[in-house]
Amino acid sequence: DRMTYSSAISVCEKCQQWQHALALVARMQEVDGITAGSCINSVRKAHGTAAALALLCEFGERWQISQGAESVSHDQARKVCPDVLFKAPGLIAVKKDAGISTESLLASLSSQLQKPVTRISR
């Protein structure tokens, strides 16, 4: 089940066994944000930021296909939140200033984009 997979992937992250984490993710039908974040962090530690961003894009594409989600342009994302760090289909990585709650930022993004927004926090 999802809990067992997520726990195993979290252990893989801590032990820097990113290959095993990715193998487990490949077997999952649906990947949640925490699980994706663990895999991405494992890959980042082993191979750097570029590899982690590539995996983030893969997760984004997988999610977008599963949800039938529409893409948001980079310009749209920047208008809503000027601290956009990375944008890919189905994903926006933003920098959140101290003092702003994650919930209020998500509500603002969702309202301005007129699309539902969920989070992966790492």
URDA-V836819 format. One record per backbone hydrogen bond with DSSP energy under -0.5 kcal/mol. CO is the residue of the C=O (numbers start at 1). NH is the residue of the N-H. If there is no record, write none. Layout:
CO|NH ; CO|NH
This chain:
1|5 ; 2|6 ; 3|7 ; 4|8 ; 5|9 ; 6|10 ; 7|11 ; 8|12 ; 9|13 ; 10|14 ; 11|15 ; 12|17 ; 13|16 ; 16|18 ; 17|20 ; 17|21 ; 18|22 ; 19|23 ; 20|24 ; 21|25 ; 22|26 ; 23|27 ; 24|27 ; 24|28 ; 25|28 ; 30|32 ; 32|36 ; 33|37 ; 34|38 ; 35|39 ; 36|40 ; 37|41 ; 38|42 ; 39|43 ; 40|44 ; 41|45 ; 42|46 ; 43|47 ; 43|48 ; 44|48 ; 48|52 ; 49|53 ; 50|54 ; 51|55 ; 52|56 ; 53|57 ; 54|58 ; 55|59 ; 56|60 ; 57|61 ; 58|62 ; 59|63 ; 60|64 ; 61|65 ; 62|66 ; 63|67 ; 64|68 ; 64|69 ; 73|77 ; 74|78 ; 75|79 ; 76|80 ; 77|81 ; 81|84 ; 83|85 ; 83|95 ; 86|93 ; 88|91 ; 91|88 ; 92|94 ; 93|85 ; 93|86 ; 94|96 ; 95|97 ; 97|100 ; 99|101 ; 101|105 ; 102|106 ; 103|107 ; 104|108 ; 105|109 ; 106|110 ; 107|111 ; 108|112 ; 109|113 ; 110|114 ; 110|115 ; 120|122
